[in-house]
């Protein structure tokens, strides 16, 4: 762990803090934005493949005061670099030091043009270099070793999604000591295991247990087809969706920090996220603003 300023060769100026929130753009209501910032969360990760014009990023930055905003993540098949580069500069110039451009390759099942994804990602980064988008202000969605290494070489670091602390430990070994490692972690504040799994299982099953890149990532960690059947085994759901009382949820989050993460982006799956965000912030003793 570090002091919250993390990045490419320590050149990243964006303060993410230790804990942020990950939420689909549709769930980032004014109430959630205001509460996340006031409670001391360091960053808001905008899920759901935000558009390349980055209007939503600009709007959220306009609506908040200090908290960092990151895309989690922009799909490089969906929006070309020629659109994203100027959009990045517009947003970063207006809100310096508060925007991290998260990029990802998406899924073969969702993209008809999905061919040679690694080469596509490299060429996209080349284009962003030409458009003077700083490497230290961007991060890559990365699961496997090859893209993890690329994230260390060509960006501030990695934002793995749907992972466990075991993946975080392996990712840190691949990245080395310098680059950002900011995994996403799903949480349900619920002490009844069956109710918690009933909330978490559908969010894991669809779409992620039908997407090759996530299944391959989980297989590398030792999970099998039996764990992927019928919506996911209890053991798999428990590993991917931390649940329990506030102490148990806090332990599940900090397990990533103990495994080498710099920052954890928590995705609260409770229907109303605000009580959970308040409870977790208090348990983790986040610095209130």
Buried (B, 14 or more C-beta within 10 A) or exposed (E): BEEBEBBBEEEBBBBBBBBBBBBEBEBBEEEBBBBBBBBBBBBBBBBBBBBBBBEBBBBBBEEBEEBBBBBBBBBBBBBEBEBBBBBBBBBBEEBEEBBBBBBBBBBBEEBEEBEEBEEBBBEBBEBBBEBEBBBBBBBBBBBBEEBBBBBBBBBBBBBBBBBBBBBBBBBBEBBEEBBBBBBBBBBBBBEEBEEBBEBBBEBBBEEBBEBEBBBEBBEBEEBEEEBBEEBBBEEBBBBBBBBBEBEBBBEBBBBBBEBBBBBBBBBBBBEEBBEBBBBBBBBBEBEEE
